[in-house]
Amino acid sequence: MVETKANAAVVFTGSQRELAGILLRGYALLVPTIGLYRFWLTSWKRRFYWSHTSIGGDRLEYTGDASQLMLGFLLALAVFVPLYGIFFYLSTLSSEAALIGYGAIGIFVWFLSGYAIYRARDFRLSRTLWRGIRFDQGGSAWGYAWRRFGWSVLMIMTGGLVYPFMAANLWRYRYCNTWYGDRQFGFTGNWRQIAWPYYLSYMAVLIITVLSIWNGAGSGIFPFGLASFNPSALPPLATGAAFCALWVLFYQSREISRMFSAVRLGSAELTVHIRARSLLWIYGQFALALLGTFVLLLVGGAIVLGSLAADAFADNHFDAQIFLGYLQSSIATVIAFVLGYLLLLGAFTATKELFIGYGFWRLVAQGADISGLQSLENVQARAEDKALLGEGLADALNVGAY
């Protein structure tokens, strides 16, 4: 894309190899620090993405640090410690009372996640600079949480049919309350822009799902007993799932493109174009890489456990009782088992970051173009927002991004 006076390209120059090095170093330090090093790893990742992204020739800057993330997480524990106490109390009640209590807590956590997502976005924006000017997220995090929660209830009541209205409304709230210095963002998008691709995908997925279930039920894929299980029904079911995933990617590409292209900042207009096949390529790479990584780890784990607990794997047969005996009596087996679990978990999150996180950031940057960027030359700076709690809640609830 050629940059002109009226148009500016968004350029991302980061490499997967550099990101892989950051992830490898970070995950290697997670175990000896009992997981605390993830705050430093998160800061490294953000600096990698931000510093390799330039808009109109000027790079983004990330000024947050790991100590802020860790402090925010510790503050968030003040919310979760009482919840753990409630969980313990509910476990002493009858099953009916416990079920009602767990459901109420689940609803509360879902509501709280909306607040956390908004505050985490505020944290990231307030520590993001471009041309020395800081971004910021205004509005009310509680207001966004109630708005998101209300739309979620409507989604359940309508079977997902109100999603275009919900998506457009939440996009508008986020961006109409976003600032760059003293300049407020705008949003021109509406539900009509994503209604057709959404309802088309909705109907396609619904029809494919119904046909797959009907075909699977007739072929014995949903048996009442293992004796009636019919493996020949698996390929059609997998094919149906694949077609559903393609329709979801089709819609995702349309929403990303049309909603991002509705973002305005004064006279500056953002245009983003994402193709469904590009998203398919990203997820396909992730699936293949994850499969290869898991196979290697499982083979390595089988070799290690086979040497430590050989009796449990004798005669090409796994004996669970003998293996549990090793776990109870052999510290080496326990350590190997725990490390194997941590390696699998780390492999999943690292592979997801390398292919989905990196791929999505790069894809949006490549498909983005900005016109009217020269209108932002007289923007004035605002004071830094130093709030920390929202990012800590997002970390504790595992919501948000980057």
C-alpha positions in Angstrom: 0.0 0.0 0.0 1.5 3.4 -1.0 1.3 6.2 1.5 0.1 9.6 0.1 -0.6 12.9 1.8 -4.2 12.0 2.3 -3.8 8.3 3.2 -1.5 6.6 5.7 -0.8 2.9 6.0 -0.6 0.9 9.2 2.6 -1.1 9.2 3.5 -4.0 11.4 7.1 -5.2 11.3 7.2 -7.8 14.1 8.3 -11.3 13.3 7.0 -14.6 14.8 10.6 -15.6 15.6 11.1 -12.6 17.8 7.8 -13.2 19.5 8.6 -16.9 20.0 11.8 -15.9 21.7 9.9 -13.6 24.1 7.4 -16.4 24.9 10.1 -19.0 25.4 11.9 -16.8 27.8 8.7 -15.9 29.7 7.4 -19.4 30.0 10.7 -20.7 31.1 10.6 -18.2 34.1 7.0 -18.9 35.0 7.6 -22.2 36.9 10.5 -21.0 39.2 8.5 -17.8 40.0 5.2 -19.7 40.6 3.5 -17.9 37.8 4.3 -14.4 38.9 6.5 -13.7 35.9 3.4 -13.6 33.7 3.1 -9.9 34.4 6.5 -9.3 32.9 5.7 -11.6 30.0 2.5 -9.6 29.3 4.5 -6.4 29.3 7.1 -7.8 26.9 4.4 -9.0 24.5 2.7 -5.6 24.5 5.9 -3.8 23.9 6.6 -6.2 21.0 3.2 -5.5 19.4 3.1 -1.8 20.1 6.8 -1.0 19.1 6.5 -2.8 15.8 3.3 -1.1 14.8 3.5 2.3 13.1 0.8 4.6 11.8 1.8 7.1 9.2 5.5 6.4 10.0 5.1 7.0 13.7 5.3 4.0 16.1 3.0 3.2 19.0 4.5 3.2 22.5 3.5 1.1 25.5 4.4 2.7 28.9 2.8 0.2 31.3 5.0 -2.0 33.4 4.8 -5.3 35.1 4.6 -3.9 38.6 1.3 -2.1 37.7 -0.2 -5.4 36.4 0.9 -7.3 39.5 -0.5 -4.6 41.9 -3.8 -4.6 40.0 -4.0 -8.4 40.3 -3.3 -8.3 44.0 -6.1 -5.6 44.4 -8.4 -7.9 42.5 -7.9 -10.7 45.0 -9.8 -8.6 47.5 -12.9 -9.3 45.3 -12.2 -13.0 44.9 -11.2 -14.0 48.4 -14.8 -13.5 49.7 -16.1 -15.5 46.7 -13.9 -18.4 47.6 -15.4 -18.3 51.1 -18.9 -18.3 49.6 -18.0 -21.3 47.5 -16.8 -23.2 50.6 -20.0 -22.3 52.4 -22.1 -23.4 49.5 -20.3 -26.8 49.5 -21.7 -27.5 53.0 -25.3 -26.9 51.9 -27.8 -29.2 50.2 -27.3 -29.9 46.5 -30.3 -27.7 45.5 -29.1 -24.7 47.5 -25.6 -25.2 46.3 -26.7 -25.3 42.7 -28.7 -22.1 43.1 -25.8 -20.4 44.9 -23.3 -21.4 42.2 -25.6 -20.2 39.5 -26.0 -16.8 41.2 -22.2 -16.5 41.6 -21.8 -17.5 37.9 -24.2 -14.7 36.9 -22.3 -12.2 39.1 -18.9 -13.2 37.6 -20.3 -12.8 34.1 -21.5 -9.3 35.0 -18.2 -8.5 36.6 -16.3 -9.7 33.5 -17.9 -6.9 31.5 -16.6 -4.3 34.0 -13.2 -5.9 33.9 -13.0 -5.9 30.1 -13.8 -2.2 30.0 -11.3 -1.3 32.7 -8.6 -3.4 31.1 -9.2 -1.6 27.8 -8.9 1.7 29.7 -5.6 0.5 31.2 -4.1 -0.4 27.8 -5.3 2.7 26.1 -4.1 5.0 28.9 -0.6 3.5 28.5 -0.5 3.7 24.7 1.1 6.7 23.1 1.3 7.8 19.4 3.3 10.8 18.5 3.8 11.4 22.3 0.1 11.7 22.9 -1.8 9.3 25.1 -5.0 7.5 24.4 -7.7 7.1 27.0 -11.0 5.3 27.7 -13.8 7.4 29.1 -17.4 6.4 29.9 -18.5 4.2 32.8 -17.2 0.7 33.2 -20.2 -0.1 35.4 -22.5 1.3 32.7 -20.8 -0.9 30.1 -21.1 -4.0 32.4 -24.8 -3.4 32.8 -25.2 -2.8 29.1 -23.3 -6.0 28.1 -25.2 -8.0 30.8 -28.6 -6.8 29.6 -27.7 -7.7 26.0 -26.6 -11.1 27.1 -30.0 -11.7 28.7 -31.7 -10.7 25.4 -29.3 -13.0 23.5 -30.4 -16.0 25.6 -34.1 -15.0 25.3 -33.9 -14.6 21.5 -31.6 -17.5 20.7 -28.9 -15.1 19.5 -31.1 -13.2 17.1 -30.3 -9.8 18.6 -26.6 -10.1 18.2 -26.2 -7.5 15.4 -28.0 -4.9 17.6 -25.8 -5.9 20.6 -22.5 -5.8 18.7 -23.2 -2.4 17.1 -24.3 -1.0 20.4 -21.2 -2.2 22.3 -18.9 -1.1 19.6 -20.5 2.4 19.6 -20.2 2.7 23.4 -16.5 1.7 23.5 -15.4 4.0 20.7 -17.6 7.0 21.4 -16.0 7.1 24.8 -12.4 6.6 23.5 -10.0 9.6 23.3 -6.8 10.5 21.7 -5.4 13.4 23.7 -8.2 16.0 23.7 -9.8 14.6 20.6 -12.8 12.2 21.0 -13.4 9.2 18.7 -16.7 8.7 16.8 -18.5 5.7 15.5 -20.7 5.6 12.4 -21.6 1.9 12.4 -25.0 0.4 12.9 -26.6 -3.0 13.1 -27.7 -2.9 9.5 -24.1 -3.2 8.4 -23.6 -6.6 9.9 -27.2 -7.9 10.0 -27.2 -9.6 6.5 -23.9 -11.6 7.0 -24.9 -12.5 10.5 -28.4 -13.8 9.8 -27.1 -15.6 6.7 -24.4 -17.3 8.8 -26.9 -17.9 11.6 -29.3 -19.8 9.3 -26.5 -21.7 7.6 -25.0 -22.9 10.9 -28.5 -23.7 12.2 -29.4 -25.8 9.1 -26.0 -27.6 9.1 -26.2 -28.3 12.8 -29.8 -29.8 12.6 -28.9 -31.9 9.6 -25.7 -33.1 11.3 -27.5 -34.1 14.4 -30.3 -35.8 12.5 -27.8 -37.7 10.4 -25.7 -38.6 13.5 -28.8 -39.8 15.4 -29.8 -42.0 12.5 -26.3 -43.4 12.2 -25.8 -44.2 15.9 -23.3 -41.4 16.7 -25.3 -40.5 19.8 -25.8 -43.9 21.3 -27.3 -44.8 24.7 -24.6 -47.5 25.0 -21.1 -47.9 23.5 -22.2 -51.1 21.8 -24.4 -49.2 19.4 -21.7 -46.6 18.5 -21.1 -46.3 14.8 -17.7 -44.7 13.9 -18.8 -44.3 10.2 -21.0 -41.3 11.3 -18.0 -39.3 12.5 -16.8 -38.0 9.1 -20.2 -36.4 8.2 -20.4 -34.9 11.7 -16.9 -33.5 11.4 -17.7 -32.1 7.9 -20.7 -30.4 9.3 -18.7 -28.8 12.1 -16.1 -27.6 9.5 -18.8 -25.9 7.4 -20.2 -24.3 10.6 -16.7 -23.0 11.4 -16.3 -21.6 7.9 -19.6 -19.6 8.2 -18.5 -18.3 11.6 -15.2 -17.1 10.0 -17.1 -15.5 7.2 -19.2 -13.5 9.6 -16.2 -12.6 11.8 -14.4 -11.2 8.8 -17.4 -9.0 7.9 -17.9 -7.7 11.5 -14.2 -6.8 12.0 -14.0 -5.1 8.6 -17.3 -3.1 8.8 -17.1 -2.1 12.5 -13.5 -1.0 12.4 -14.2 0.9 9.2 -16.9 2.8 11.1 -14.3 4.3 13.6 -13.6 8.0 13.2 -11.3 10.5 14.9 -12.3 14.0 13.8 -11.5 14.1 10.0 -9.4 10.9 10.2 -11.2 7.8 8.9 -10.1 4.2 9.4 -10.8 1.6 6.8 -10.1 -2.1 7.5 -10.6 -5.0 5.1 -10.3 -8.6 6.3 -11.0 -11.7 4.2 -12.5 -14.8 5.6 -9.8 -16.9 3.9 -7.2 -15.0 5.8 -8.8 -15.9 9.1 -9.1 -19.5 8.0 -5.3 -19.5 7.2 -4.6 -18.2 10.7 -6.8 -20.8 12.5 -5.6 -23.6 10.2 -1.9 -22.8 11.0 -2.8 -22.8 14.7 -4.6 -26.1 14.6 -1.7 -27.8 12.7 1.0 -26.3 15.0 -1.0 -27.3 18.1 -1.5 -30.8 16.9 2.2 -31.3 16.1 3.2 -29.8 19.4 0.8 -31.9 21.5 1.9 -35.1 19.7 5.6 -34.3 20.5 4.8 -33.6 24.1 2.6 -36.6 24.5 5.3 -38.9 23.0 7.9 -37.3 25.2 5.6 -37.6 28.3 4.9 -41.3 27.5 8.6 -42.0 27.4 9.4 -40.2 30.6 6.4 -41.7 32.5 7.1 -45.1 31.0 10.6 -45.0 32.5 9.4 -43.8 35.9 6.4 -46.0 36.1 7.2 -48.9 33.8 4.9 -51.4 35.6 1.8 -49.3 34.7 2.6 -49.6 31.0 3.6 -53.2 30.9 2.5 -55.4 27.9 1.4 -52.3 26.0 -1.5 -51.9 28.4 -2.1 -49.0 30.8 -3.0 -49.9 34.3 -4.6 -46.9 36.1 -4.4 -48.5 39.6 -0.7 -49.1 39.3 -0.1 -45.6 38.0 -2.1 -44.0 40.8 0.1 -46.0 43.2 3.2 -44.4 41.7 1.7 -41.0 42.0 1.1 -41.7 45.7 4.5 -43.1 46.4 6.9 -41.6 43.9 7.8 -37.9 44.1 9.6 -38.1 40.7 6.5 -39.4 39.0 4.4 -36.6 40.6 6.9 -33.9 39.5 7.0 -35.4 35.9 3.2 -35.5 35.8 2.8 -31.9 37.0 5.5 -30.6 34.7 3.9 -32.5 31.8 0.5 -30.8 32.5 2.2 -27.4 32.7 4.0 -28.0 29.4 0.7 -28.9 27.7 -1.0 -25.8 29.1 2.0 -23.6 28.2 2.2 -25.1 24.7 -1.5 -24.3 24.1 -1.2 -20.7 25.2 2.1 -20.1 23.5 0.9 -21.6 20.2 -2.3 -19.6 20.4 -0.3 -16.4 20.9 2.1 -17.2 18.1 -0.5 -18.0 15.5 -3.9 -16.4 16.5 -2.7 -13.4 18.6 0.2 -12.5 16.3 -1.7 -13.4 13.1 -4.8 -11.4 14.0 -2.7 -8.3 14.9 -0.7 -8.5 11.7 -3.8 -9.1 9.6 -5.6 -6.1 10.9 -2.5 -3.9 10.4 -2.1 -5.1 6.8 -5.8 -4.5 6.0 -5.9 -1.0 7.6 -5.7 2.3 5.9 -6.3 5.8 7.4 -7.3 9.0 5.6 -7.2 12.5 7.0 -4.4 11.7 9.4 -3.0 15.2 8.9 -6.0 16.6 10.9 -4.5 15.2 14.1 -1.4 17.3 14.1 -2.8 19.8 16.6 -4.1 17.3 19.2 -3.2 18.3 22.8 -2.2 15.8 25.5 -4.4 14.8 28.5 -3.3 13.6 32.0 -2.5 9.9 32.5 -5.1 7.6 33.9 -3.4 5.7 36.7 -6.2 3.3 37.6 -5.1 -0.3 38.1 -8.0 -2.4 39.4 -9.7 -3.1 36.0 -6.6 -4.8 34.5 -6.2 -6.9 37.6 -9.8 -8.1 37.4 -9.4 -8.9 33.7 -6.3 -11.0 34.5 -8.0 -12.8 37.3 -11.1 -13.5 35.2 -9.0 -14.3 32.1 -10.8 -11.8 29.8 -9.5 -9.1 27.6 -6.7 -9.3 25.1 -2.9 -8.5 24.8 
